[in-house]
Amino acid sequence: MSAEEALRALSAELRWKRRRPATIKQYQIVVGAFWRALEGWGIPWDQAPPDALDRWLDRRPKGNAKGAELSEHAKAHYSGLILGAYKVLVDLDVLPANPLRRVARYRDPEPIPRALTLTQVAALLDVAREDAASPRRCGRRPTADARVEVLVWLAFGAGLRVGELAALRVEDVQLGDHPQMEVCGKGGRRRVVPLSPPLPEVFAAWLARPDVATRGPLVPALRGGHMSSRTIQYLLGGAMRRAGIPGTPHSLRHTYATELLRAGKGSNLLAVSKLLGHRSVRTTERVYVNGYQEDKWQTAALLPDPRGPR
């Protein structure tokens, strides 16, 4: 079987297993690239030697201006896709044996805390308000506008991903005695996120604007319709740079989780996990608890002194 036919068989199996279209696309891109590299080395895709994966992952990707190597996170992700693909093809009897059966998946590095301080968030909101009052432009493209402040509040005040910000609609927001919004997260999974103060006030002011429709995108593109994730990254990232704040827009989501864990002294991990839309509390614990470290010092301080009172 050719590599193209094997890739089609792999994609069909993943669709049958109801894997997300985005996940299937990742398999197609990564596995296809690995097999093309094998072909360039004169190696059939179904006879990959054990050292082929390391050789491919250690390359310097084309198109990278700095010639940087793949990050450890990327290596872990790509190796998981490739090794998983070979296992699926063995299960389908496309392969009689897995040539990479003894190769271990790269381990994902320990995540680095990326939360901002509340002072930094306040500075970012100040920049967003200043830009809304006197927007600067580069050619015909605005570098910031009135939408940025709302986006900051959504990312920090509700812990939303950029893709979730892009998909939000006016009808997803419910104000009243129990203000909340319905969020469409990864894999199309929907969750209800209660609005923490002062989000109801922010939303009420935003929805009262004459240029905001009663239905459709909550924070629309300039020409109508939903903004793309890339546009939101551009707007938030530009505001962060002008405020002198390092990191990415996703840092605001980390700040949301870290501050909630700090307020609950770490006892509200399950609730925070649900608010973030994680399928497993282990994800929350691994990625976000690193930003909340106070309980380590508090716990260590409980150890009694064996010498007694001094």
N, C-alpha and C positions, 0 to 999 in steps of 0.2 A: 504494500500500500504506500502511496506517495505521501509526502508531508502534508500536502493540501487536502487530500482525502482524510488523513488522520485528524487534521484540525477540524474538518467538517463533522467528523464522527464525535469528536470531543465536544464541540459546540452543541450538537444535537442532544447528547447525553446531559449536558449541563442544563439545557432548556427543559428536558424531561424531569430533571430534579428540581425544577422551578427556581433556579438560580437567577439573580437579578440580571437584566440586560447589561448593566454597567459592569457587573462582575464577569459575564461571559466575554464582553469586549476586552477586558483586561487580560483574560486568558489568551484570547486570539492575538493580541498585540505582543505580549511578553513571550509566549511559547513560540509564536511565529518568528519573532526576532531571534530567539535562541536557535531554532532550527535552521534559519538562514545563515547564522554564524557557523553552525556545524557544516553546512553545505560548502561554505567558503573555505573551511579547513579540510575539505575532502572526506568528511565523516557523515555517514547516513544518519538520519534523525533517530532511527530505531536502534542504533549501535553506539550511542553516546558513551564515551569512556567516563569513569568516575571523576576524573579531574576536569572534565569539560565545563561543568557548572562553575567551578571556581575561576577557571580561565575566562569565561564569559562575564562573570560578575566583577572581576577585577579590571575590566577594560575601562578606558576613558570614553564615555559616550560621545558620539559625533554630534556636532552642533552646540557643544558646550564651550562657550567662549573662553572660559578659564581652564578648560581641560581637566576639570575636577573629576575625581572618581565618584562612583555611586556611594551614597550615604549608607550607613549600616542598616538603617530602617528600610531603604530601598532594596538592599541585598536580601534582607529577611523576607520582604514581601515577594520579590521576584522568585526567590528560591522556593517559596511555598507554592506559588502558582505552577512552576515547572515540575516540581516533584509530585504535586497533586495531579497534574495532567498525565504523567506517566502511570500513576496508580490507576486512574480512571481507564486509560487505554488497555491496561492489563486486564481489568475487570470486564472490559468489553470484548476480550479475546482478540483485540487488534494487535497486541503484542504478546508473544509467547512467554516473555520474561521481562522484568523491569531492569534495564541496564544501570539505573541509578538507585537501585533498591538499598544499597549500603551507604548512600550519601545522606547526610543529616541536613536538615533545614537550618539556615542561618538563624541565630537567635536575635530577636529584636532587642536593641539596646534599651537600658532603663531610661524612661522618659525624663526630660529635664523640665522642672517647673517653669511655666511660662506666664504665670499670673502677673498682672500689673498691680501697683499699689492704688489705693483709693485716691491718693493725691494725683497720680497720673491720669486716672479716669476723669477726675474733676477738670484737670488741665485740658484733656481731650474734648470734653464738653464745652469748655470755654472757647476753644478754637473753632468748634463746629458752630457755635452761636455767632462768633465774629464773622465767619465765612458766610453765614446765612444773611447777615446784615449787609455785607459788602462783598459779594462773590467776585473772585478773581477768575479771569479766563485766559486760556492759552489757545489763541485762534478762535474757533467756534466752540471749543469744548470746555465746559466749566470744570474747574478743579475742585469745587465744592459748592454746595447749595443748601437749601433749607432741609433737604432730605437727610443730610449727614447726621444731624443731632438725633433724629428719630432712629436711624440705623444704629447709632452708638447705644442708645437706650435699649433697643431690642437685643443687641449682642451682649451687653453687660447685664441688663436688668432681667433678661429671660434666658440667657445662656444659649442663644440660637446659633447654629452653624450658618455660614454664608449662604449655602444652598437653601436653607430653611427661610432665611430672610427674603430671598428672591421669590419664593413660592407663596409667601403670606398674602392673604386677601383681606379686604375690609370686613367681609362677612365672617371671618375667622375670629374676630375680636368681639367679646361680649363684655360690656361695661354694666355696672349695677351693683347689687349687694355682694356678689361674688365675681369680681372681674377676672376674666380668664381669656385665653385664646387657644384655638386648636391648631396644632403645628403638624405639618407633613414632614416627617423625618426620613432617615435613610431607609431604603427598601420600601418606600411608600407607607411606612408605619406612622399612624397618626397618634398624637398624644395631647392631653390637655395640660397647659401650663398656667397656673394661677399667676396673676399679675401682681408683682411685688411693688410696694411704693417706690417712687412716685409714678409708675407707669400709667395707671388710670388717668391721672391728670395730664400726662404727656399725650396720651392717645386722644383724650377729649379735645385738647387744643388742636391737635393735628387733624382730626376728623372734622373739626369746625371750619377748617380753611376752605375758601370757595374753590380752590383748584384741586381739591381732593374729592374724588367721586364717592358715591354711597355704596358702590359695588366695584369689584375688581381688585387689582393689586393695591395692597396697603401703602406701599412706597413705590410708586410707578416710575417707569423710565420717562425721560423728558418728552418723548414723542408718544407716550402712552404704552400700555402693555406692561408686562413684568420686566424688571431689570434682570440682566444676566448676573450670574455669580461673579464673573470677571469685573463687571462694572462696580459691583458693591465692594469687591476687593480694592479696586482702584480708588474709590471715594474714601473708604475707611483708612486704607493704607496711606493715602495722601494726607489726610487729617492727622494721623499719628506722626508722620514725618514732620509736619509743620509744628506739632506740639513737642517735638524732640523726644518722642517715646519709641523705644526699640520694640521689636516684635512684629507680629502680624495681627490682622483683625481677629484671628482665632484666639489670641491672648485674652480678649474680652470674655469669651466663653470660659476660659480657664479661671479668670478672675471671679466670675459668677459662682462657679463651683467651689473655689477656694474660700471665698468669703462666707458662703453658706455653711461649709464644713467648720470654719472657724467659729461662726456664731453658735453652731450646735455642738461645739467641742468634739467633733468627729462622731457623735452618736447618731447623726442623721444620714449616714452614708446611703442607706437604701432609698430614702426619700430623694436625696440629691441625684442618685442614679436614675430614678424614674423621671425626674424633672429634665435631665439631660437627654433622655430617650435612649439610654444604653440597654442593650438586650441582656447584659449580665452585669451584676454589681462588681464583678472582678475587673471589668474594664475601668469603672470609676475608681476603684481602689488603686489600680496600677497606674493610671494616667494622671489622676487629679489629686490623690491623697499626698503625693510627693510635694505638692505646693502647700500643704498644711502640715506643719511639723511640730506645733506647740505641744501636742499630747506626749511626744517623746520626752521633752524636758519636764513636763508635769509629772509623768510617770516615773522618770528617773529620780525626781526629787523626793519620791515617797520611800525610797530605800533607807531604812534606819541605819544610824551610825552604830557599829558594834561596840564602840568605846563608851556609849551612853551619852547623856547630856554633857555639854562642855560649855 
